[in-house]
Amino acid sequence: MPQVACPTLQHCLKENDCLENLAGLGNVAYAFIKSDLSAPLTRTGTKYSTPAFKDGKGLYKFELQDQMQGIVGESLKKRQGFKQTFEGAFEAVNEIISKTARALNNLDVCFIVPDNGKFQIMYDPYHDVKFEDGGIKTDTGKASSDDRQTTFTATLEPVIYPNFWVDAPAGGWESLLAEDSSSD
């Protein structure tokens, strides 16, 4: 069995972290179907290669409710890796969102999410992003003051790091958008 080197500790000093530490991930996410990749992504440390897609395939852009997105990474016990959880919300319950929810629930999807000028990715070549029991919920609300929304919680486990990043393509993420399609 090959030896895998454990990462070493390094200094994490406040004086070296001069960036804003803004919570939340904005209101945009990109989803893709793992089988639409032209080749599996490669990882170096915590960073994956920029995705490339088969002809006609690519990313799907989701405009989500502002200040409702976040990724949580949590330990699964010593030497058992991590679990990543991505939460977000669409500000609608309608036919398009209903079809999207069904696709998310049944397809092998992955996510790319802007994070303070960088981009987190929820992807692993060997494990699937899943929506567990109750992981996608629609709520029409009851009173006119209620929010009408579709919330989702996607999980990926086990993975080797609590968060992964990916470099944006030279043309930006919009340059990798798939042709929009609709089906039942």
TIDO-315282 format. One record per residue: residue in one letter; residue number from 1; x, y, z of N, C-alpha, C, O in turn. Coordinates in Angstrom, 1 decimal. Layout:
REM residues N
a	NUM	X	Y	Z	X	Y	Z	X	Y	Z	X	Y	Z
...
This chain:
REM residues 184
m	1	0.8	-1.2	0.0	0.0	0.0	0.0	0.9	1.2	0.0	1.8	1.3	0.8
p	2	0.6	2.2	-0.9	1.5	3.4	-0.9	1.3	4.3	0.3	0.2	4.3	0.9
q	3	2.4	4.9	0.7	2.4	5.8	1.8	1.8	7.2	1.4	2.2	7.7	0.3
v	4	0.9	7.7	2.2	0.3	9.0	1.9	0.8	10.0	2.9	0.7	9.7	4.1
a	5	1.5	11.0	2.5	2.0	12.0	3.5	0.9	12.8	4.1	0.1	13.4	3.4
c	6	0.9	12.9	5.4	-0.1	13.8	6.1	0.4	15.3	5.9	1.6	15.5	5.9
p	7	-0.5	16.2	5.8	-0.1	17.6	5.8	0.5	18.0	7.1	0.3	17.3	8.2
t	8	1.4	18.9	7.1	2.0	19.4	8.3	1.3	20.7	8.8	0.6	21.4	8.0
l	9	1.4	20.9	10.1	0.9	22.2	10.6	1.7	23.3	10.1	2.9	23.2	9.7
q	10	1.1	24.5	10.0	1.7	25.7	9.6	1.2	26.8	10.5	0.1	26.7	11.1
h	11	1.9	27.9	10.6	1.5	29.1	11.4	0.2	29.7	10.7	0.2	29.9	9.5
c	12	-0.8	29.9	11.5	-2.0	30.6	11.1	-2.1	31.9	11.9	-2.8	31.9	12.9
l	13	-1.5	33.0	11.4	-1.4	34.2	12.2	-2.4	35.2	11.7	-2.5	35.4	10.4
k	14	-3.1	35.9	12.5	-4.0	37.0	12.1	-3.3	38.1	11.3	-3.9	38.6	10.3
e	15	-2.0	38.3	11.6	-1.3	39.4	10.9	-1.1	39.0	9.4	-0.8	39.9	8.6
n	16	-1.1	37.7	9.1	-0.9	37.3	7.7	-2.2	37.1	7.0	-2.2	36.8	5.8
d	17	-3.3	37.3	7.6	-4.7	37.2	7.0	-5.3	38.5	6.9	-6.1	38.9	7.8
c	18	-5.0	39.3	5.9	-5.4	40.7	5.8	-6.7	40.8	4.9	-6.9	41.9	4.4
l	19	-7.4	39.7	4.7	-8.6	39.8	3.8	-9.8	39.9	4.7	-9.8	39.6	5.9
e	20	-10.9	40.5	4.1	-12.1	40.5	4.8	-12.6	39.1	5.0	-12.4	38.3	4.1
n	21	-13.2	38.8	6.1	-13.7	37.5	6.4	-15.2	37.6	6.3	-15.9	37.5	7.4
l	22	-15.7	37.7	5.1	-17.2	37.9	5.0	-17.9	36.6	5.0	-17.5	35.7	4.3
a	23	-18.9	36.5	5.8	-19.7	35.3	5.9	-20.7	35.2	4.7	-21.0	36.2	4.1
g	24	-21.1	34.0	4.4	-22.0	33.8	3.3	-21.3	33.7	2.0	-20.2	34.1	1.9
l	25	-22.1	33.3	1.0	-21.5	33.0	-0.3	-22.2	33.8	-1.4	-22.1	33.4	-2.6
g	26	-22.9	34.8	-1.1	-23.6	35.6	-2.2	-24.8	34.9	-2.7	-25.5	34.1	-2.0
n	27	-25.2	35.2	-3.9	-26.5	34.6	-4.4	-26.4	33.9	-5.7	-27.4	33.7	-6.5
v	28	-25.2	33.4	-6.1	-25.0	32.6	-7.3	-24.3	31.3	-7.0	-23.4	31.2	-6.2
a	29	-24.7	30.3	-7.7	-24.1	29.0	-7.6	-24.1	28.4	-9.0	-25.0	28.7	-9.8
y	30	-23.1	27.6	-9.4	-23.1	26.9	-10.6	-23.2	25.4	-10.3	-22.4	24.9	-9.5
a	31	-24.0	24.7	-11.0	-24.1	23.2	-10.9	-23.7	22.6	-12.2	-23.8	23.2	-13.3
f	32	-23.1	21.4	-12.1	-22.8	20.6	-13.3	-23.0	19.1	-13.0	-23.0	18.7	-11.8
i	33	-23.2	18.4	-14.0	-23.4	16.9	-13.9	-22.1	16.3	-14.1	-21.4	16.5	-15.1
k	34	-21.7	15.5	-13.2	-20.3	14.9	-13.2	-20.0	14.2	-14.5	-18.9	14.3	-15.0
s	35	-21.0	13.5	-15.1	-20.8	12.7	-16.3	-20.6	13.7	-17.5	-20.2	13.2	-18.6
d	36	-20.9	14.9	-17.4	-20.7	15.9	-18.5	-19.3	16.4	-18.6	-18.9	17.0	-19.6
l	37	-18.4	16.1	-17.6	-17.0	16.5	-17.7	-16.3	15.7	-18.8	-16.6	14.5	-19.0
s	38	-15.4	16.3	-19.5	-14.7	15.6	-20.5	-13.6	14.7	-19.9	-13.2	13.7	-20.6
a	39	-13.2	15.0	-18.7	-12.3	14.1	-17.9	-12.4	14.5	-16.5	-12.8	15.6	-16.1
p	40	-12.2	13.6	-15.6	-12.2	13.9	-14.2	-11.3	15.0	-13.8	-10.2	15.2	-14.4
l	41	-11.7	15.8	-12.8	-10.9	16.9	-12.4	-9.7	16.4	-11.6	-9.8	15.3	-10.9
t	42	-8.6	17.0	-11.6	-7.4	16.6	-10.8	-7.3	17.6	-9.7	-7.6	18.7	-9.8
r	43	-6.7	17.0	-8.6	-6.6	17.8	-7.3	-5.2	17.9	-6.9	-4.5	16.9	-6.9
t	44	-4.7	19.1	-6.5	-3.4	19.3	-5.9	-3.7	20.0	-4.6	-4.2	21.1	-4.6
g	45	-3.5	19.3	-3.5	-3.8	19.9	-2.2	-5.3	20.1	-2.1	-6.1	19.2	-2.2
t	46	-5.7	21.3	-1.8	-7.1	21.7	-1.7	-7.8	22.2	-2.9	-8.9	22.7	-2.9
k	47	-7.0	22.2	-4.0	-7.5	22.9	-5.2	-7.6	21.9	-6.4	-6.7	21.1	-6.7
y	48	-8.8	22.0	-7.0	-9.1	21.2	-8.2	-8.8	22.0	-9.5	-8.9	23.2	-9.5
s	49	-8.5	21.2	-10.6	-8.3	21.8	-11.9	-9.7	22.4	-12.4	-10.7	22.0	-12.0
t	50	-9.6	23.4	-13.3	-10.7	24.0	-13.9	-11.5	23.0	-14.7	-10.8	22.3	-15.5
p	51	-12.8	22.8	-14.6	-13.5	21.8	-15.3	-13.5	22.1	-16.8	-13.6	23.2	-17.3
a	52	-13.5	21.0	-17.6	-13.7	21.1	-19.0	-14.8	20.1	-19.3	-14.9	19.0	-18.7
f	53	-15.7	20.5	-20.3	-16.9	19.7	-20.5	-17.0	19.1	-21.9	-16.3	19.6	-22.8
k	54	-17.8	18.1	-22.1	-18.1	17.5	-23.4	-18.8	18.5	-24.2	-19.4	19.5	-23.7
d	55	-18.8	18.4	-25.5	-19.5	19.4	-26.4	-20.9	19.5	-26.0	-21.6	18.5	-25.8
g	56	-21.4	20.8	-25.9	-22.8	21.1	-25.6	-23.1	21.0	-24.2	-24.2	21.3	-23.8
k	57	-22.2	20.5	-23.3	-22.4	20.4	-21.9	-21.7	21.5	-21.2	-20.9	22.2	-21.7
g	58	-22.0	21.7	-19.9	-21.4	22.7	-19.1	-22.1	23.0	-17.8	-22.7	22.1	-17.2
l	59	-21.9	24.2	-17.3	-22.5	24.6	-16.0	-23.9	25.1	-16.2	-24.3	25.6	-17.3
y	60	-24.6	25.0	-15.1	-26.0	25.6	-15.0	-26.0	26.6	-13.9	-25.6	26.4	-12.8
k	61	-26.4	27.9	-14.2	-26.3	29.0	-13.3	-27.6	29.0	-12.5	-28.7	29.0	-13.0
f	62	-27.4	29.1	-11.2	-28.6	29.3	-10.3	-28.4	30.6	-9.6	-27.4	30.9	-8.9
e	63	-29.4	31.5	-9.7	-29.5	32.7	-8.9	-30.4	32.4	-7.7	-31.5	32.1	-7.8
l	64	-29.7	32.4	-6.5	-30.3	32.0	-5.3	-30.6	33.2	-4.4	-30.2	34.3	-4.7
q	65	-31.4	32.9	-3.3	-31.7	33.9	-2.4	-30.5	34.5	-1.7	-29.6	33.7	-1.2
d	66	-30.3	35.8	-1.6	-29.1	36.4	-1.0	-29.1	36.1	0.5	-30.1	36.0	1.1
q	67	-27.9	35.8	0.9	-27.6	35.5	2.3	-28.3	34.3	2.8	-28.6	34.2	4.0
m	68	-28.4	33.3	1.9	-29.0	32.0	2.3	-28.1	30.8	1.9	-28.5	29.7	2.0
q	69	-26.9	31.1	1.4	-26.0	30.1	1.0	-24.8	30.0	1.9	-24.3	31.0	2.5
g	70	-24.3	28.8	2.1	-23.1	28.5	2.9	-22.7	27.1	2.7	-23.4	26.2	2.4
i	71	-21.4	26.9	3.0	-20.7	25.6	3.0	-20.2	25.4	4.3	-19.4	26.2	4.9
v	72	-20.5	24.2	4.9	-19.9	23.8	6.2	-19.1	22.6	6.0	-19.5	21.6	5.3
g	73	-17.8	22.6	6.5	-17.0	21.4	6.5	-16.9	20.9	7.9	-16.6	21.7	8.8
e	74	-17.0	19.6	8.1	-16.9	19.1	9.4	-16.2	17.8	9.5	-16.3	17.0	8.5
s	75	-15.5	17.5	10.5	-14.7	16.3	10.7	-15.6	15.1	10.9	-16.7	15.2	11.6
l	76	-15.2	14.0	10.4	-16.0	12.7	10.6	-15.3	11.8	11.6	-15.7	10.6	11.6
k	77	-14.4	12.2	12.3	-13.6	11.5	13.3	-12.2	11.4	12.8	-11.9	11.6	11.6
k	78	-11.3	11.1	13.7	-9.9	11.0	13.4	-9.7	10.0	12.3	-10.1	8.8	12.4
r	79	-9.0	10.4	11.2	-8.6	9.6	10.1	-9.8	9.1	9.3	-9.7	8.1	8.6
q	80	-10.9	9.7	9.4	-12.1	9.3	8.6	-12.5	10.4	7.6	-13.5	10.3	6.9
g	81	-11.7	11.5	7.5	-12.0	12.6	6.6	-13.0	13.6	7.1	-13.3	13.8	8.3
f	82	-13.7	14.2	6.1	-14.6	15.3	6.3	-15.9	15.1	5.5	-16.0	14.4	4.6
k	83	-16.9	15.9	6.0	-18.2	16.0	5.3	-18.4	17.4	4.9	-18.2	18.3	5.8
q	84	-18.7	17.7	3.7	-19.1	19.0	3.2	-20.6	19.1	3.1	-21.2	18.2	2.5
t	85	-21.1	20.2	3.5	-22.6	20.5	3.4	-22.8	21.8	2.8	-22.3	22.8	3.3
f	86	-23.5	21.9	1.7	-23.8	23.1	1.0	-25.3	23.4	1.1	-26.2	22.5	0.7
e	87	-25.7	24.5	1.6	-27.1	24.9	1.8	-27.4	26.2	0.9	-26.6	27.1	0.9
g	88	-28.6	26.2	0.3	-29.0	27.3	-0.5	-30.5	27.4	-0.6	-31.2	26.4	-0.2
a	89	-31.0	28.4	-1.2	-32.4	28.6	-1.4	-32.8	29.3	-2.6	-32.2	30.4	-2.9
f	90	-33.7	28.8	-3.4	-34.3	29.5	-4.5	-35.5	30.3	-3.9	-36.2	29.9	-3.0
e	91	-35.7	31.5	-4.4	-36.8	32.4	-3.9	-38.1	32.1	-4.7	-38.8	33.0	-5.1
a	92	-38.4	30.8	-4.9	-39.6	30.5	-5.7	-40.0	29.1	-5.4	-39.2	28.2	-5.0
v	93	-41.3	28.8	-5.7	-41.8	27.5	-5.8	-42.6	27.6	-7.1	-43.7	28.1	-7.1
n	94	-42.1	27.0	-8.1	-42.8	27.1	-9.4	-42.4	25.9	-10.3	-41.7	25.0	-9.8
e	95	-42.9	25.8	-11.5	-42.7	24.6	-12.3	-41.2	24.4	-12.7	-40.7	23.3	-12.6
i	96	-40.5	25.5	-12.9	-39.0	25.4	-13.3	-38.2	24.9	-12.1	-37.4	24.0	-12.2
i	97	-38.5	25.5	-10.9	-37.8	25.0	-9.7	-38.1	23.6	-9.4	-37.3	22.8	-8.9
s	98	-39.4	23.2	-9.6	-39.8	21.8	-9.3	-39.0	20.8	-10.2	-38.6	19.8	-9.7
k	99	-38.9	21.1	-11.5	-38.1	20.3	-12.4	-36.7	20.3	-12.0	-36.0	19.2	-12.1
t	100	-36.1	21.4	-11.6	-34.7	21.5	-11.2	-34.5	20.7	-9.9	-33.5	20.0	-9.8
a	101	-35.5	20.7	-9.0	-35.3	20.0	-7.7	-35.3	18.5	-8.1	-34.5	17.7	-7.5
r	102	-36.1	18.0	-9.0	-36.1	16.6	-9.4	-34.8	16.2	-10.0	-34.2	15.2	-9.7
a	103	-34.2	17.1	-10.8	-32.9	16.8	-11.5	-31.8	16.8	-10.4	-31.0	15.9	-10.4
l	104	-31.8	17.7	-9.5	-30.8	17.7	-8.4	-30.9	16.4	-7.6	-29.9	15.8	-7.2
n	105	-32.1	16.0	-7.3	-32.3	14.9	-6.5	-31.9	13.6	-7.1	-31.5	12.6	-6.4
n	106	-31.9	13.5	-8.5	-31.7	12.2	-9.2	-30.4	12.2	-10.0	-29.9	11.1	-10.2
l	107	-29.8	13.3	-10.3	-28.6	13.3	-11.1	-27.3	13.4	-10.2	-27.4	13.8	-9.0
d	108	-26.2	13.1	-10.7	-24.9	13.2	-10.0	-24.4	14.6	-10.2	-23.5	14.8	-11.1
v	109	-24.8	15.5	-9.4	-24.4	16.9	-9.6	-23.3	17.3	-8.7	-23.1	16.7	-7.6
c	110	-22.6	18.4	-9.1	-21.6	19.0	-8.2	-21.8	20.5	-8.3	-22.6	21.0	-9.2
f	111	-21.2	21.3	-7.4	-21.4	22.7	-7.3	-20.1	23.5	-7.3	-19.1	23.0	-6.8
i	112	-20.2	24.7	-7.9	-19.1	25.7	-7.8	-19.8	27.0	-7.2	-20.8	27.4	-7.8
v	113	-19.2	27.5	-6.2	-19.8	28.7	-5.5	-18.8	29.8	-5.3	-17.7	29.5	-4.7
p	114	-19.1	31.0	-5.7	-18.1	32.1	-5.4	-18.0	32.3	-3.9	-18.9	32.3	-3.2
d	115	-16.7	32.6	-3.5	-16.4	32.8	-2.1	-15.4	33.8	-1.9	-14.2	33.6	-2.0
n	116	-15.8	35.1	-1.7	-14.9	36.2	-1.5	-13.8	36.3	-2.6	-12.6	36.4	-2.2
g	117	-14.1	36.3	-3.8	-13.1	36.4	-4.9	-12.5	35.1	-5.3	-11.8	35.1	-6.3
k	118	-12.7	34.1	-4.6	-12.3	32.7	-5.0	-13.5	31.9	-5.2	-14.6	32.4	-5.1
f	119	-13.3	30.6	-5.5	-14.4	29.7	-5.8	-14.3	28.4	-5.1	-13.3	27.7	-5.3
q	120	-15.3	28.0	-4.3	-15.3	26.7	-3.7	-16.0	25.7	-4.7	-16.9	26.1	-5.4
i	121	-15.5	24.5	-4.6	-16.2	23.4	-5.4	-16.5	22.3	-4.5	-15.8	21.9	-3.6
m	122	-17.7	21.7	-4.8	-18.1	20.5	-4.1	-18.1	19.4	-5.1	-19.1	19.2	-5.9
y	123	-17.0	18.7	-5.1	-16.8	17.6	-6.1	-15.8	16.6	-5.6	-14.9	16.9	-4.8
d	124	-16.0	15.4	-5.9	-15.0	14.3	-5.7	-15.2	13.3	-6.8	-16.4	12.9	-7.1
p	125	-14.1	12.8	-7.4	-14.3	11.9	-8.5	-14.9	10.5	-8.1	-15.4	9.8	-8.9
y	126	-14.8	10.2	-6.8	-15.2	8.8	-6.4	-16.5	8.8	-5.5	-17.0	7.8	-5.2
h	127	-16.9	10.0	-5.0	-18.1	10.0	-4.1	-19.1	11.0	-4.7	-18.7	12.0	-5.3
d	128	-20.3	10.8	-4.5	-21.4	11.6	-5.0	-21.9	12.6	-4.0	-22.0	12.4	-2.8
v	129	-22.3	13.8	-4.6	-23.0	14.8	-3.8	-24.4	14.2	-3.7	-25.0	13.8	-4.7
k	130	-24.9	14.3	-2.5	-26.3	13.7	-2.2	-27.2	14.7	-1.5	-26.8	15.6	-0.9
f	131	-28.5	14.5	-1.8	-29.5	15.2	-1.1	-30.2	14.1	-0.2	-31.0	13.3	-0.7
e	132	-29.9	14.1	1.1	-30.5	13.1	1.9	-32.0	13.3	2.1	-32.5	14.3	1.6
d	133	-32.6	12.4	2.9	-34.0	12.5	3.2	-34.4	13.9	3.7	-33.8	14.3	4.7
g	134	-35.2	14.6	3.0	-35.6	16.0	3.4	-34.6	17.0	2.9	-34.7	18.2	3.3
g	135	-33.6	16.6	2.0	-32.6	17.6	1.6	-33.0	18.6	0.6	-32.3	19.6	0.4
i	136	-34.2	18.5	0.0	-34.8	19.5	-0.8	-36.2	19.7	-0.4	-37.0	18.7	-0.3
k	137	-36.5	20.9	0.0	-37.9	21.2	0.5	-38.5	22.4	-0.2	-37.8	23.4	-0.4
t	138	-39.7	22.3	-0.6	-40.5	23.5	-1.1	-41.5	23.9	-0.1	-42.0	23.1	0.7
d	139	-41.7	25.3	0.0	-42.6	25.8	1.0	-43.3	27.0	0.3	-42.7	28.1	0.1
t	140	-44.6	26.9	0.1	-45.3	28.0	-0.5	-45.7	29.1	0.5	-46.1	30.2	0.1
g	141	-45.5	28.8	1.8	-45.9	29.7	2.8	-47.4	29.6	3.0	-48.1	29.0	2.2
k	142	-47.8	30.2	4.1	-49.3	30.2	4.4	-49.9	31.6	4.4	-51.0	31.8	4.0
a	143	-49.1	32.6	4.9	-49.6	33.9	5.0	-48.8	34.8	3.9	-47.8	34.4	3.5
s	144	-49.4	35.9	3.6	-48.8	36.8	2.6	-47.4	37.3	3.0	-46.6	37.7	2.2
s	145	-47.1	37.3	4.3	-45.8	37.7	4.8	-44.8	36.6	4.8	-43.6	36.9	5.1
d	146	-45.2	35.4	4.5	-44.3	34.2	4.5	-43.4	34.3	3.2	-43.8	34.8	2.2
d	147	-42.2	33.7	3.3	-41.4	33.5	2.2	-41.8	32.3	1.4	-42.2	31.2	2.0
r	148	-41.8	32.4	0.1	-42.1	31.3	-0.8	-40.8	30.9	-1.4	-40.2	31.6	-2.1
q	149	-40.3	29.6	-1.0	-39.0	29.3	-1.3	-38.8	27.8	-1.4	-39.5	27.0	-0.9
t	150	-37.7	27.4	-2.1	-37.2	26.0	-2.2	-35.8	26.0	-1.6	-34.9	26.7	-2.1
t	151	-35.7	25.2	-0.5	-34.3	25.1	0.1	-33.7	23.8	-0.2	-34.4	22.8	-0.4
f	152	-32.4	23.7	-0.2	-31.7	22.5	-0.5	-30.5	22.4	0.4	-29.8	23.4	0.8
t	153	-30.2	21.1	0.8	-29.0	20.8	1.5	-28.3	19.6	0.9	-28.8	18.5	0.8
a	154	-27.1	19.9	0.3	-26.4	18.9	-0.4	-25.2	18.5	0.4	-24.5	19.3	1.1
t	155	-24.9	17.2	0.5	-23.7	16.7	1.3	-22.8	15.9	0.4	-23.2	15.3	-0.6
l	156	-21.5	15.9	0.8	-20.5	15.2	0.1	-19.6	14.6	1.2	-19.0	15.4	2.0
e	157	-19.5	13.3	1.2	-18.6	12.6	2.2	-18.2	11.2	1.8	-19.0	10.6	1.0
p	158	-17.1	10.7	2.2	-16.0	11.3	2.9	-15.1	12.0	1.9	-14.9	11.4	0.8
v	159	-14.5	13.1	2.3	-13.5	13.8	1.5	-12.3	14.1	2.4	-12.4	14.0	3.6
i	160	-11.2	14.4	1.8	-10.0	14.5	2.5	-9.8	15.9	3.1	-9.0	16.0	4.1
y	161	-10.5	16.9	2.7	-10.4	18.3	3.2	-11.9	18.8	3.5	-12.8	18.3	2.8
p	162	-12.0	19.7	4.4	-13.3	20.2	4.7	-13.8	21.2	3.6	-15.0	21.5	3.6
n	163	-12.9	21.7	2.8	-13.3	22.7	1.7	-12.3	22.5	0.6	-11.2	22.2	0.8
f	164	-12.9	22.6	-0.7	-12.0	22.5	-1.9	-12.3	23.8	-2.7	-13.3	24.4	-2.6
w	165	-11.2	24.2	-3.4	-11.3	25.4	-4.3	-11.0	25.0	-5.7	-10.5	23.9	-6.0
v	166	-11.4	25.9	-6.7	-11.1	25.7	-8.1	-10.9	27.0	-8.7	-11.5	28.0	-8.4
d	167	-10.0	27.0	-9.7	-9.7	28.3	-10.4	-10.7	28.5	-11.5	-11.2	27.6	-12.2
a	168	-11.1	29.8	-11.6	-12.1	30.2	-12.7	-11.4	30.1	-14.0	-10.2	30.3	-14.1
p	169	-12.1	29.8	-15.1	-11.5	29.8	-16.4	-11.2	31.2	-16.8	-11.8	32.2	-16.3
a	170	-10.3	31.4	-17.8	-9.9	32.7	-18.3	-11.1	33.5	-18.7	-11.1	34.8	-18.4
g	171	-12.1	32.9	-19.3	-13.3	33.7	-19.7	-14.4	33.8	-18.6	-15.5	34.3	-18.9
g	172	-14.1	33.4	-17.4	-15.1	33.4	-16.3	-16.0	32.2	-16.4	-16.1	31.6	-17.4
w	173	-16.8	32.0	-15.4	-17.7	30.9	-15.3	-18.8	30.9	-16.4	-19.2	29.9	-16.8
e	174	-19.2	32.1	-16.7	-20.3	32.3	-17.7	-19.8	31.7	-19.1	-20.7	31.3	-19.9
s	175	-18.5	31.6	-19.3	-18.0	31.1	-20.6	-18.2	29.5	-20.6	-18.1	28.9	-21.7
l	176	-18.5	28.9	-19.5	-18.7	27.5	-19.5	-20.2	27.0	-19.3	-20.5	25.9	-19.0
l	177	-21.1	28.0	-19.5	-22.5	27.6	-19.3	-23.0	26.7	-20.4	-22.6	26.8	-21.6
a	178	-23.8	25.7	-20.0	-24.4	24.7	-20.9	-25.5	25.4	-21.7	-26.1	26.4	-21.3
e	179	-25.9	24.7	-22.8	-27.1	25.1	-23.5	-28.3	24.7	-22.6	-28.3	23.6	-22.1
d	180	-29.2	25.7	-22.3	-30.3	25.4	-21.5	-31.2	24.4	-22.1	-31.5	24.4	-23.3
s	181	-31.6	23.4	-21.3	-32.5	22.4	-21.8	-33.6	22.2	-20.8	-33.4	22.4	-19.6
s	182	-34.7	21.7	-21.2	-35.8	21.4	-20.3	-36.4	20.0	-20.7	-36.7	19.8	-21.8
s	183	-36.6	19.2	-19.6	-37.2	17.9	-19.9	-38.0	17.5	-18.6	-37.8	18.2	-17.6
d	184	-38.8	16.5	-18.7	-39.5	16.0	-17.6	-38.8	14.9	-16.9	-39.3	14.4	-15.9
